[in-house]
Amino acid sequence: MRRLIVSELLTLDGVMEDSTPWHRDYRSPESGQFKSGELFGSDTLLLGRVTYGGFADYWPTVTDTGAFGERMNSLPKYVVSGTLKEAHWNNSHIIRENIAGEVARLKAQEGQDILVYGSGELSRFLLAQGLVDQLNLLIYPVVLGQGKRLFGEGAGPNLTLTDSRTFSSGVVLLQYHPAR
């Protein structure tokens, strides 16, 4: 059975919205190495409609991203959307109905990890359904004060910390497994 990993970039106050490039000033070789390992340890991307749209507009157009960009463009991609008519990015498929069942079916297949980038609404749904095996939270030393948060109002899942690392840029990686 494959693992489903949710990977999020968060500010110190929990904002995940990417309306400004707040995270770009904190890139480091260590975080780049981590993100590369995360991607190459996966063989499927699962994305919400908004994240998919941003990625589909960006990744096919850039030429200087080397193996990382080639991997992003070649992997099978599943976008969860009830409104998207077509998925034009290479090797993309739309999940419109029975989301939990379809994700469980993907997890039951042989292969590497399934990786969710961003996709806040989808990530919250997957957590609530008990489908997430690991959360990779990269916490940036930035406070925005407002914006969409991974964990909104109300109780979130109970989590067990499994690893933590601090990168030279001040970014902290927190890896959790949902408490079962």
C-alpha positions as CSV (number, residue, x, y, z in Angstrom):
1,M,0.0,0.0,0.0
2,R,1.3,3.4,-0.9
3,R,1.6,6.3,1.5
4,L,-0.2,9.6,1.0
5,I,2.0,12.5,2.0
6,V,0.7,16.1,2.3
7,S,3.4,18.7,1.9
8,E,2.7,22.3,3.0
9,L,4.6,25.6,3.1
10,L,3.3,27.5,6.1
11,T,4.1,30.8,7.8
12,L,4.8,30.9,11.5
13,D,1.1,31.9,12.0
14,G,-0.2,29.0,9.9
15,V,-1.0,30.8,6.7
16,M,-0.6,28.6,3.6
17,E,-1.9,31.0,1.0
18,D,0.5,31.8,-1.8
19,S,-0.8,35.2,-2.8
20,T,2.6,36.7,-2.3
21,P,6.0,35.0,-2.7
22,W,6.8,35.1,1.0
23,H,8.6,31.8,0.9
24,R,11.0,32.5,-1.9
25,D,13.5,34.5,0.2
26,Y,14.1,31.4,2.4
27,R,15.3,28.9,-0.1
28,S,18.3,26.9,0.9
29,P,20.3,23.9,-0.4
30,E,18.9,21.8,2.5
31,S,15.2,22.7,1.8
32,G,15.8,22.1,-2.0
33,Q,17.3,18.7,-1.2
34,F,14.4,17.8,1.0
35,K,11.8,18.9,-1.7
36,S,13.7,17.0,-4.3
37,G,13.7,13.8,-2.2
38,E,10.1,14.3,-1.5
39,L,9.2,14.5,-5.2
40,F,11.5,11.7,-6.3
41,G,10.1,9.4,-3.6
42,S,6.7,9.9,-5.1
43,D,5.3,8.6,-8.4
44,T,1.9,10.4,-8.3
45,L,0.7,13.9,-7.6
46,L,-2.7,14.6,-6.1
47,L,-3.8,18.2,-6.3
48,G,-6.7,20.5,-5.6
49,R,-8.1,22.5,-8.5
50,V,-6.4,25.9,-7.6
51,T,-3.0,24.4,-6.9
52,Y,-3.3,22.3,-10.1
53,G,-4.1,25.4,-12.1
54,G,-1.1,27.2,-10.8
55,F,1.2,24.3,-11.4
56,A,-0.2,23.5,-14.8
57,D,0.4,27.1,-15.9
58,Y,3.9,27.2,-14.6
59,W,5.7,23.8,-14.9
60,P,5.2,23.1,-18.6
61,T,6.6,26.6,-19.4
62,V,9.9,26.6,-17.5
63,T,13.0,25.1,-19.1
64,D,15.8,25.5,-16.4
65,T,14.5,23.3,-13.7
66,G,16.4,20.1,-14.7
67,A,15.4,16.8,-13.3
68,F,12.9,18.3,-10.8
69,G,10.9,20.0,-13.6
70,E,11.1,17.0,-15.8
71,R,9.7,14.9,-12.9
72,M,6.9,17.3,-12.2
73,N,5.9,17.3,-15.8
74,S,6.1,13.6,-16.3
75,L,4.4,12.2,-13.2
76,P,0.8,11.1,-13.3
77,K,-1.3,13.9,-11.8
78,Y,-4.8,13.6,-10.3
79,V,-6.7,16.8,-9.8
80,V,-9.8,16.8,-7.5
81,S,-12.4,19.1,-9.0
82,G,-16.2,19.3,-9.6
83,T,-15.8,22.2,-12.0
84,L,-12.7,21.7,-14.1
85,K,-13.7,20.6,-17.6
86,E,-10.4,19.4,-18.9
87,A,-6.9,18.8,-17.4
88,H,-4.4,19.8,-20.1
89,W,-1.1,19.3,-18.2
90,N,0.7,16.2,-19.3
91,N,-0.5,12.9,-17.8
92,S,-3.4,14.6,-15.8
93,H,-6.7,13.0,-14.7
94,I,-9.7,14.6,-13.0
95,I,-11.4,13.1,-10.0
96,R,-14.9,14.5,-9.9
97,E,-16.8,12.1,-7.6
98,N,-16.3,9.6,-4.8
99,I,-13.0,11.4,-3.9
100,A,-12.3,9.3,-0.8
101,G,-12.9,6.1,-2.7
102,E,-10.7,7.1,-5.6
103,V,-7.9,8.2,-3.3
104,A,-8.2,4.9,-1.4
105,R,-8.0,3.1,-4.7
106,L,-4.8,5.0,-5.7
107,K,-3.3,4.2,-2.3
108,A,-4.0,0.5,-2.7
109,Q,-2.0,0.4,-5.9
110,E,1.7,-0.7,-6.0
111,G,4.2,2.2,-6.3
112,Q,5.9,5.0,-4.5
113,D,4.3,7.7,-2.4
114,I,1.4,9.9,-3.5
115,L,2.3,13.5,-2.9
116,V,-0.1,16.4,-2.2
117,Y,1.3,19.9,-2.6
118,G,-0.6,22.8,-1.1
119,S,-4.3,22.2,-1.9
120,G,-5.6,23.3,1.5
121,E,-9.2,22.3,1.0
122,L,-8.3,18.9,-0.4
123,S,-5.7,18.4,2.4
124,R,-8.3,19.1,5.1
125,F,-10.7,16.7,3.5
126,L,-8.1,13.9,3.2
127,L,-7.1,14.4,6.8
128,A,-10.7,14.2,7.9
129,Q,-11.2,11.0,5.9
130,G,-8.2,9.4,7.5
131,L,-6.4,9.0,4.2
132,V,-3.2,11.0,5.1
133,D,-0.2,9.0,6.2
134,Q,2.3,11.8,6.7
135,L,2.3,15.6,6.9
136,N,5.5,17.4,5.9
137,L,5.1,21.0,7.2
138,L,7.8,23.5,6.2
139,I,7.4,26.4,8.6
140,Y,8.8,29.7,7.4
141,P,9.9,32.5,9.8
142,V,7.2,34.9,8.4
143,V,4.0,36.2,10.0
144,L,1.3,37.4,7.6
145,G,-1.5,37.9,10.1
146,Q,-4.2,36.8,7.7
147,G,-4.8,34.4,4.9
148,K,-6.0,30.9,4.3
149,R,-4.7,28.5,6.9
150,L,-4.2,24.7,6.7
151,F,-6.1,24.2,9.9
152,G,-9.1,26.5,10.0
153,E,-11.4,27.1,12.9
154,G,-12.4,24.1,15.0
155,A,-10.5,21.0,16.0
156,G,-8.0,19.5,13.7
157,P,-6.5,16.1,13.7
158,N,-4.3,14.8,16.5
159,L,-0.7,14.4,15.2
160,T,2.4,12.6,16.3
161,L,5.7,14.3,15.6
162,T,8.1,11.9,13.8
163,D,10.9,14.1,12.7
164,S,12.0,17.8,12.8
165,R,14.9,19.6,11.1
166,T,16.0,23.2,11.0
167,F,17.5,24.5,7.7
168,S,20.1,27.2,7.5
169,S,17.5,29.7,6.2
170,G,15.5,29.4,9.4
171,V,12.8,27.2,7.9
172,V,11.8,24.3,10.1
173,L,10.6,21.0,8.8
174,L,8.1,19.2,11.0
175,Q,7.0,15.8,10.0
176,Y,3.9,14.3,11.5
177,H,1.8,11.2,11.3
178,P,-1.9,11.4,12.1
179,A,-2.5,9.8,15.5
180,R,-4.5,6.7,14.9
